[in-house]
Amino acid sequence: MIIGDDWRFCPRCGAALGRRLRGGLPRPSCDTCSFVFFANMGVGAAVVIRDDAGRVLLVQRGPGHFGAGLWCLPCGYVEWNEDVCEAAAREALEEAGVAVEIGEIVHVATNRHEPERPTVGIWFAARLVDPRAEPRGGDDAVAAGWFDPAAPPPLAFPTDAPVLARLAAARPR
């Protein structure tokens, strides 16, 4: 089910909602105030932080969160009115306790691991502001650690796998 499919009343004015064809799809629409709901995906931002040995920083998801006990690149949703790069840096600080400088985009993908909450994920290369900083789990994460991208622990999000595989393939042997 797509969000809004079960709505009966307009969230703006409270009038009964109908369905109007917009952009080729029937959308919840209000004839009273002209509200039309478009179910857009959320946006997520992740950071790819590597150390001098080529390892990548992963965090372990905490209880009560999707993928609890599994590992992922530090990531999260972009807040309303937040810049996507600022969101990526915020997530690194919240989940891994490290301040980072955001670099180039390394991957973009549609995430459907939570079918009721699809997102577009954007993975950014990032560099530790203080290379001596010790990562630690926080917010959604209970642990943080450095891992060989060719041999990661079990992953919470399947969309992290191609990022890690690309990092592993690029490592000098």
C-alpha positions as CSV (number, residue, x, y, z in Angstrom):
1,M,0.0,0.0,0.0
2,I,1.2,3.5,-0.8
3,I,0.9,6.1,1.9
4,G,-2.3,8.1,1.4
5,D,-4.2,5.3,-0.3
6,D,-6.3,4.8,2.9
7,W,-6.9,8.6,3.5
8,R,-10.6,9.6,3.6
9,F,-10.3,13.2,4.7
10,C,-8.1,16.1,3.5
11,P,-5.2,16.8,5.9
12,R,-5.4,20.5,5.0
13,C,-9.1,21.4,5.3
14,G,-10.8,18.2,6.6
15,A,-13.2,17.8,3.6
16,A,-13.8,14.3,2.0
17,L,-11.0,13.2,-0.3
18,G,-11.6,11.8,-3.8
19,R,-9.1,10.5,-6.3
20,R,-8.0,12.6,-9.3
21,L,-5.7,11.4,-12.1
22,R,-2.5,13.4,-11.9
23,G,0.7,12.4,-13.5
24,G,-0.9,9.2,-14.7
25,L,-1.9,7.9,-11.3
26,P,-5.0,8.3,-9.1
27,R,-4.0,10.6,-6.2
28,P,-5.8,11.6,-3.0
29,S,-7.3,15.0,-4.0
30,C,-9.6,17.5,-2.4
31,D,-12.2,19.4,-4.4
32,T,-12.7,21.9,-1.6
33,C,-9.1,23.3,-1.2
34,S,-7.4,21.8,-4.3
35,F,-5.0,19.7,-2.2
36,V,-3.4,16.8,-4.1
37,F,-1.2,14.3,-2.3
38,F,1.9,13.0,-4.1
39,A,3.5,10.0,-2.3
40,N,7.2,10.9,-2.7
41,M,10.1,8.9,-1.4
42,G,12.1,10.0,1.5
43,V,15.8,10.8,1.1
44,G,18.6,9.1,3.1
45,A,22.2,10.1,3.4
46,A,25.1,7.8,4.3
47,V,28.8,8.3,4.8
48,V,31.7,6.1,3.5
49,I,34.6,6.7,5.8
50,R,37.9,4.8,5.2
51,D,41.0,4.6,7.3
52,D,44.6,4.5,6.1
53,A,44.5,0.7,6.0
54,G,41.5,0.8,3.6
55,R,39.0,-0.4,6.2
56,V,35.5,1.2,6.3
57,L,33.6,2.5,9.3
58,L,30.4,0.6,10.0
59,V,27.9,0.9,12.9
60,Q,25.8,-1.7,14.5
61,R,22.0,-1.0,14.6
62,G,20.5,-0.8,18.0
63,P,17.3,-2.5,19.4
64,G,14.1,-1.1,18.1
65,H,15.5,0.0,14.8
66,F,15.2,-1.7,11.4
67,G,18.0,-4.3,11.1
68,A,18.8,-4.4,14.8
69,G,22.0,-6.2,15.6
70,L,23.2,-5.9,12.0
71,W,25.7,-3.4,10.6
72,C,25.6,-0.5,8.1
73,L,27.4,2.6,6.9
74,P,26.4,5.5,9.2
75,C,23.2,6.8,7.6
76,G,19.8,8.4,8.2
77,Y,17.0,10.5,6.8
78,V,17.5,14.0,5.5
79,E,15.3,16.3,7.7
80,W,12.9,18.8,6.3
81,N,14.9,22.0,5.3
82,E,18.2,20.2,5.8
83,D,21.0,20.1,3.2
84,V,21.7,16.5,2.2
85,C,25.5,17.0,2.8
86,E,24.8,18.4,6.3
87,A,22.5,15.4,7.0
88,A,25.3,13.0,6.1
89,A,27.7,14.8,8.4
90,R,25.1,14.9,11.2
91,E,24.5,11.1,10.9
92,A,28.2,10.4,11.1
93,L,28.4,12.4,14.4
94,E,25.1,11.0,15.8
95,E,25.7,7.3,14.9
96,A,29.5,7.0,15.0
97,G,30.6,9.9,17.2
98,V,32.9,11.3,14.5
99,A,33.1,14.7,12.8
100,V,33.6,14.4,9.0
101,E,34.1,16.5,5.9
102,I,31.8,15.4,3.2
103,G,33.3,14.6,-0.2
104,E,31.9,13.4,-3.5
105,I,28.9,11.2,-4.1
106,V,30.0,7.6,-4.4
107,H,26.6,5.8,-4.9
108,V,22.9,6.6,-5.4
109,A,20.2,3.9,-5.2
110,T,16.5,3.3,-4.5
111,N,16.1,1.6,-1.2
112,R,13.1,-0.7,-0.8
113,H,14.2,-2.7,2.2
114,E,11.2,-1.2,4.1
115,P,8.5,-1.4,1.5
116,E,6.2,1.0,3.4
117,R,9.0,3.6,3.6
118,P,11.0,3.6,0.3
119,T,13.8,6.1,0.0
120,V,16.5,7.3,-2.3
121,G,19.8,6.8,-0.7
122,I,22.9,8.9,-1.4
123,W,26.3,7.7,-0.2
124,F,29.0,10.3,0.2
125,A,32.8,9.8,0.6
126,A,33.8,11.4,3.9
127,R,37.0,12.1,5.7
128,L,37.5,12.3,9.5
129,V,38.2,15.8,10.7
130,D,40.4,14.3,13.4
131,P,42.0,11.1,12.1
132,R,42.7,10.1,15.8
133,A,39.0,10.2,16.7
134,E,37.7,6.9,18.1
135,P,34.3,6.0,16.6
136,R,31.6,4.9,19.1
137,G,28.0,3.9,18.7
138,G,25.3,6.4,19.4
139,D,21.8,7.4,18.5
140,D,20.5,4.4,16.4
141,A,23.8,2.5,16.8
142,V,25.2,0.5,19.7
143,A,28.7,0.0,18.3
144,A,31.0,1.3,15.7
145,G,34.1,-0.4,14.1
146,W,36.5,-0.6,11.2
147,F,36.0,-3.5,8.8
148,D,37.6,-4.8,5.6
149,P,35.1,-3.9,2.9
150,A,35.7,-7.3,1.3
151,A,34.6,-9.1,4.5
152,P,31.9,-7.0,6.2
153,P,29.7,-8.4,9.1
154,P,26.1,-9.1,8.3
155,L,24.5,-6.0,6.8
156,A,21.3,-4.3,7.8
157,F,20.7,-2.7,4.4
158,P,21.3,-4.6,1.2
159,T,22.0,-1.4,-0.6
160,D,25.3,-1.0,1.4
161,A,26.6,-4.2,-0.2
162,P,27.4,-2.8,-3.7
163,V,29.2,0.2,-2.1
164,L,31.4,-2.1,0.0
165,A,32.0,-4.4,-3.0
166,R,33.2,-1.5,-5.1
167,L,35.5,-0.4,-2.3
168,A,36.9,-3.9,-2.0
169,A,37.5,-4.2,-5.7
170,A,39.3,-0.8,-5.8
171,R,41.7,-1.8,-3.0
172,P,45.3,-2.4,-4.0
173,R,46.3,-6.1,-3.5
